[in-house]
Amino acid sequence: MGIVGGMQEVLPGVYHWTSIHPKLRIEVASYWLDGPGIVIDPLIPADVGIEWFAGRRTPPTAVLLSNRHHFRHSDVFAAAFGCAVHVNAAGLHEFTHGEVVEGFAPGDALPGGVTACAVGIICPDETALFVEDQRAMVFADALVTGAPHHRQSLGFVPDQLMDDPVQTKLGLLQAFARLLDDYDFAHLLLAHGGPIIGDGRRALQELIAAGGRTAFEI
């Protein structure tokens, strides 16, 4: 699926790239919805820079965050394009240094035809983003593979990153089951792991059937 920083069109009009997080020093993923001009969990891609977005038919119109920790370069996009940054209202307390963000609630219709879906559990503002036109579901930290371009097992983050691993895993499995019941998605777009195209729904169903698993260890 490409190199670190490499911009890849993984679905028609849906672009994925990875960057090394400047604080965490790990590889993380971001996404771009080309039609409506929506950037999700953005870090500026090293290979094309922010200029790539300015050259699209529709430049960025909004930034969507799957949780508060994924603000990343959102302020750069907001300043360059005058677009709003949208985050789950349960995470607004994080932004105390003048960041301009708008809160949403699970169930809200967001810019670009995206729906905010409740996950919670791992943190109160954990949100899945349903891109209906593409039948894709974006996950923040609730569902990972651990290596964006060298896929390992789909599953949970390590227990050390959970306050109560037993209850958190149970709650996440219940949240995943609700998403499968409520939304018709086929693809998984992961903030910590490569996109799973075509068989994402089946992969999530298999994870639930297995009772869950940890994707990687640290």
Summary of the structure (lengths in Angstrom):
residues: 218
radius of gyration: 16.0
end to end distance: 23.8
largest distance: 46.9
contacts: 746
relative contact order: 0.15
helix: 25%
strand: 26%
